Amino acid sequence: MHMDASAARAAPGVAAVVTTLELEPLDRAESNIAHLFGGATIEHYHQAIAVVVAETLEQARGAAALIEVRYEKRRASSTLKPLGNACRTSASHKLMWAT
């Protein structure tokens, strides 16, 4: 993966930009499917790869859109395991996950 956050860092109102390539992968929480800031490895769709801190939400969103990302195309790898009885649901979000 290649990321160029220079335009985001230079955007108006931006205080800081941190990308996944600048940190070692953080541990995965029990409730997370993928590592938060997993380094150069993307494990899940919508996995966080950058955080922008700015004076306003609009400035942060605008700056985040300026981050250029190029991915190396690889064949997907996945495993499915039976959930069995170790399954919980969240009524408020209608979600189901294995424990």
C-alpha positions as CSV (number, residue, x, y, z in Angstrom):
1,M,0.0,0.0,0.0
2,H,1.1,3.5,-0.7
3,M,-0.4,6.6,1.0
4,D,0.3,10.3,0.4
5,A,-1.2,12.4,3.1
6,S,0.7,15.6,2.3
7,A,-2.3,17.4,0.8
8,A,-4.5,16.5,3.8
9,R,-1.8,17.8,6.2
10,A,-1.7,21.1,4.3
11,A,-5.5,21.6,4.2
12,P,-7.0,24.5,6.1
13,G,-7.9,23.8,9.8
14,V,-6.0,20.4,10.0
15,A,-4.1,19.9,13.2
16,A,-2.9,16.3,12.6
17,V,-3.1,13.4,10.2
18,V,-2.0,9.9,11.3
19,T,-1.9,7.0,8.8
20,T,-1.8,3.3,9.3
21,L,1.7,3.2,7.7
22,E,3.1,5.4,10.4
23,L,2.2,3.0,13.3
24,E,2.8,-0.6,14.2
25,P,-0.5,-2.6,14.0
26,L,-2.5,-2.2,17.2
27,D,-4.1,-5.1,18.9
28,R,-7.5,-6.2,17.8
29,A,-10.3,-5.7,20.3
30,E,-12.7,-8.6,21.0
31,S,-15.5,-6.7,19.2
32,N,-13.4,-5.8,16.1
33,I,-13.1,-8.0,13.0
34,A,-9.9,-6.2,11.8
35,H,-6.9,-4.5,13.5
36,L,-7.3,-0.8,14.0
37,F,-4.4,0.7,12.1
38,G,-3.2,-2.7,10.8
39,G,0.0,-1.4,9.1
40,A,0.1,-2.0,5.4
41,T,-2.2,-5.0,5.6
42,I,-5.9,-4.4,5.0
43,E,-8.0,-7.1,6.6
44,H,-11.5,-5.8,6.2
45,Y,-13.7,-3.5,4.1
46,H,-14.0,-0.1,5.9
47,Q,-10.9,-0.7,8.0
48,A,-9.5,2.5,9.4
49,I,-6.3,3.6,7.6
50,A,-6.1,7.2,8.6
51,V,-7.3,9.7,11.1
52,V,-7.6,13.4,10.5
53,V,-7.9,15.9,13.4
54,A,-9.2,19.4,12.3
55,E,-11.0,22.4,13.7
56,T,-14.3,21.3,12.2
57,L,-15.8,18.0,11.1
58,E,-16.2,19.4,7.6
59,Q,-12.5,20.3,7.4
60,A,-11.5,16.8,8.7
61,R,-13.8,15.1,6.1
62,G,-12.4,17.4,3.3
63,A,-8.8,16.7,4.2
64,A,-9.5,12.9,4.5
65,A,-10.7,13.0,0.9
66,L,-7.3,14.4,-0.1
67,I,-5.4,11.4,1.1
68,E,-4.2,9.4,-1.9
69,V,-4.1,5.6,-1.4
70,R,-2.9,3.0,-3.8
71,Y,-3.3,-0.7,-3.0
72,E,-1.5,-3.7,-4.2
73,K,-4.0,-6.1,-5.7
74,R,-4.0,-9.6,-4.1
75,R,-6.2,-12.6,-4.1
76,A,-8.6,-12.6,-1.1
77,S,-8.2,-15.1,1.7
78,S,-11.0,-15.9,4.1
79,T,-12.2,-18.6,6.4
80,L,-15.7,-19.3,7.6
81,K,-16.2,-21.1,10.9
82,P,-19.6,-22.2,12.3
83,L,-21.1,-19.8,14.9
84,G,-22.8,-22.6,16.8
85,N,-24.2,-21.6,20.2
86,A,-21.5,-18.9,20.7
87,C,-23.5,-16.2,18.9
88,R,-24.8,-12.9,20.3
89,T,-27.1,-10.4,18.8
90,S,-27.6,-6.7,19.5
91,A,-31.2,-5.8,19.3
92,S,-30.5,-2.1,18.8
93,H,-28.4,-2.7,15.7
94,K,-29.7,-6.1,14.5
95,L,-26.1,-7.3,14.4
96,M,-24.8,-10.8,15.0
97,W,-21.2,-11.8,15.8
98,A,-19.3,-14.8,17.1
99,T,-17.7,-14.8,20.5
